[in-house]
């Protein structure tokens, strides 16, 4: 940086005196040009995304950086529906290593993704070299373009293209261009992964060990979690919701329940869920999501078995254990109906 600054000043001086060229100034200009070419070869320009700030509409929301472990950080969205808080309703995290930064999920707008990128810069000047996407739902992926433009490699679970190649992906983006304008706009694009994960495995990045667990089609068409071994921190994605009603969408709740029951949490120091505050008691957070899924499947399963209409079954159910949780009013009835339909399909397949 200092060499560039001095060189810039030197070249500026040459431009001024070049108005009245002399043999001496021409020689100085040639020498300066040679130095410039040498510096540019030895110190190439930074990538455009790092040198020039892209034009993203400021979100206007507060985003506070929190630390979950020695290398592990996260930001926490508010509890609410997708368009609340300028779209900042989910969590994202990052891990600082000696080989660069790994980001986990990128929030629900490019503006929020850029805001996250600025927070990362307050911790380290290291580049972001990898993004691990827990799943392809809009509130976790619209910030991807910020990191892709920086040159980061995008890792995502198998099943991601089931969403990306579907009409639903384009329709959702178009809807968010309206409901989250100007933070999602015509310049917002869907970013495809560079690599798909279809099995659980460990890897090392810059002295930090990671474990990726592929969870299959559970909350979405494809889900994974990321365990930071050095810090004993788990980034769970939307497999676990903390302090609010889970969003079920088109989830395979049967598989989701099985995945939760198989998760090992005894050695965790912290669990960063897809939504809600970090869980310092991971088993409790896991149990809350699991109990919600189990209950909704029990109630809707019984209704399907007895051939009860959905509305009758829903109104007769006791939701008191969950009705005070954030997002209950917005999500619970839709969740229950989705499970009702999916359990009808399960019963049909079993026949």
N, C-alpha and C positions, 0 to 999 in steps of 0.2 A: 504493500500500500504506500509506504514512504517513497520507494523508488518511483512509483507511478506518479505520485504527487510532484516530486522534484522534476521528473521528466516532463510532466505537463507544463510546469512553469517554464522550463527551459525552452520547450517548443513554442510556448506563447511568446517568449521574448524574441525568438527567431522570426515569428510571423510579423511582429511589429517592425523590426529593423529591416525585413525583407522588402519593405516599400522602397528603400534606396540601396539596392544590392551593391556590394563590393566584393572583391575576391576573397577577403577575409570572412565576410558573413556567409558567402556561398560555401566556403570550406567548413565553417562552423555548422551550417545547416546540414551539409552532407554527413558530418560527424555525428550530429544529433540524430539524424535519421537512422544511421547505422546502429546507434545505441538503442533507439526505439525498437528497431527490428529484433535486436538481441534480447531486449527485455520481454518482448511479446512472445518470442520463442521460449524463453526460459520460464516466463510466468504468464500462461495463457489466460485470456479473459474468463471471468466467472460465467456460469450458465446464465442466460437472460433472465430466468425466473428468479435468480438470486440477486441479480444486479438491478433489476427494475421491478418495482412493486406493481403487480397486476391491478386492474381496476375492479375492485369488488366493493359493493355498497356496504358501508359499515353496518354491523348488525344492531348496534346500540344496546346490546345486552352485556351484563357483567359475566365474565368468564374468569374464574379464579383457579390458579394452578395448585394442585394438592399432591403430596408425596405419599406413596404407598410403601416404598422400599428404597434401599440405597440407590438403585438405578431406575426405579419405576415411578411414574407420575401419571396423573389423570386429571380430567376436567369433568364436572358433574352437571348435567342438564337438570332443569326443573321437572317435576312431575306434571304431566299434562298431555294433551292430545298433540298431534304432529305439528300443527300450525301455531301452537302457543309459543311465547318467548322467542319470536323470530326464528322458530324451528329448533331452538336449542333445548331439546327435551331428552336427549340421550347422552351417554357418556363416551369418552374416547380417552386413550392413554398413549404413553410413549415410554420407551426404555432407552437410556443413553449407554452406549458401548464405546469401546476404543476404535471401532471400525465405522462408527456412524450411529444414527438414531433409527430405531424401529418404532413405527407408529401402529397402534391398534385402533382401527375404526377412525372415521374422519368427519363425523357429524352430518347434519342434515341440510347444509347449504355450502356453496363455495365460500361465502363470506365467513361462515363459522370455521371452515377449514383453514382459511387464511389467518383468522384470529388465533386459532390453535398454533399455527406455524410461528406466529410472533411470540407466543408464550414459550415455545421450545427454544427460541433464540435467547430468552432470558436465562436459560439454564446452560446452553452449550451452543457454540458456533459450528458444531459438527453438522454435516449434511444429513438429510433424511434419506436413507438408502433402501429402506424396505417398509412397506405397509402391509399389515396382516388384517384382512377383512373378516370379521366374524360371520357375516352373512349379508346378502344383498337385499336389504330393505332401505327405503329412501332416507330415513333418518340417520343412517350410518354411512352412506356412500356418496352423497352429493359433494362432499368436500374432497373427494379423491383427486379431482383434476389439479388441485393446488400442488399435491405431492408428486403426481405423475409428471407435471410440467417441470418439476425440479429434477426429475430423473430417477425417482424411486421405483423399485420393483414392487408390483402389486401381487400379493399372494391371497388366494381365496379358496373356499371349500368347493369341492365338486357339487354341482347342482346350481352354481351361480348363473350359468348360461341358461338354465331353465327359466329364470326370471328375466335375464337380459334380452333373450331372444323372443320373449312373449309380448303380446300387445299391451299387457298390463304395465310393463316398464315404461313404454312410451306414453301411455295414458297417464300414469302417475306423474311423470316429469312434466307433462303439459298442465296437469292440474296444479302442481306446485309452482309452476311459473305464474299462475294466477293467484293462488292462495298465499304464497310466500314471496311475491314480488316486493321489492327489487332484488332480494337476496338470492332467489332462484329466477333466472331470466333466460333469454334466448341464447346467451353465451354458455349456459350450464349444459354439460354433456354427461352422458353415461360413460364411465371409464371401465373398460373390460380388464379382467385380471391377466397378468403375464404368466402366472403359474397356478394350476389347480392342485389342491390337496385332497387326496382320497384315502389317506391312512394316517394313523397317529405316528409321530416320529419326533426325535430330538435333533437339535442342531445348535451350533455355537456361532455367535457373532461377536467379534471384538472382546472376547474373554467372558462374555455372559452366555450362560446355557439356557436354552429354551426347550419346552416340550409343547408341541402342537397336538391337540386331540381332535380328530375328525369325528363329529357326532352324527353325521348323516343328516337326513331330512327329519328335523325335529321342530324347532320354532319356525323354520323356513325351508326352502328347497335344499338348502345345505348349510350346516352350522359347524363352527369350530371354536375352540377355546385355546388360550395361550397361557402357559405356566412359565413364569420367570424363576428358574431353579435357584439362582443365587439369592434372590430376595424372598422366595417362597410366596410370591404374589400371583394370583390367578386372575386373568382377564377373561370373563366368562361369556361376553356378548349377551344376547337376549335369552340364553338358556336359563339365566337367573335374573329375576326382577327383584329389587330390594325396595321395600317400603311403598309399593304400589301394586295395583292389579296388573298382571301380565297381559300383554297383547298377544292373542292367539292367531289372528289372521287366518292363514291357510295351514296352520301347524298340524303336524302329525302328533297329537298329544299322547298317543300310546307309546310311540318311540321316544318322545320327549321325557315322559315319566321314567322309562327304562334307563335313559341316559343319566337322569338325575340320581337314580338309585345306584348307578354304577360309579358315580364320581367319588374320588377319594379326596377328602378335605381335611383329614386329621392333621396333616403337616403344614397347613396353610397359615401364613402370618396375616394375610389380607386377601379379600376377594373383591375385585372391582366388577360390579355387575353391568349389564347393558344399560340399565336405568336404575337410578336411586343411589344412595350414599354407599361408600365403601363399607364392606362388612368385616369388622374385626372379629366377629363370631360367625365364620362361614357356614357352619352347620345350621345355624338358626336361619340364615338367609336362604339356604338351599331348602330347608324344611318348609319355609313359607311358600315358596313357589311350588314345591312338590305337593303340599297339602291342598293348594288351590286347584291344581290340575287334577289331583285325585278326586276331590269333592265334585268338581264340575263333571268329570267323567262318570262318577257314581250316580249323580242325579239324572243326567241326560241318558246314561246307559239304561237305567231302570225305566225311564219314560219310553225309550225305544222298545225295550223288551215287552212292556205292557201296552204298547201302541197308543200311548197318550199323546195328545196334541202338544206341540212345543209350548205354547202359551200357558196351558194348564200346568205343565210340569215346572215351568220357570216360576210362575206365581206361587206355587205351592212350596218351592224350595226355601230353606232357611239360609239366607246369605249373610247373616249377622256377623259371622267371623271375618268377612271381607268388606262389608259395605262402608266402613269408615276409611278404607284405604284410598289414596289418591287414584283418580282415573276409573273408579268403580262405576260411576254413573255413565261415563262415556264409553266404557269398554265391556262391561260384564254381560249385558244382554246379547250383544253381538258375539262375544266369546261363546256363550252358552249355545247360541243357535248354530254356530259353526261346529261345535262338538256334537250337538244333536244330529246334524247332517252327516258328519263323519262317522258317527257310531251306527247310524243307519247303514252306511256303506260297509262298515266292518261286519255288521250282522249279515248283510247280503252276501259278502264274500265268504263268510264262514259256512253258509248253507250249501 
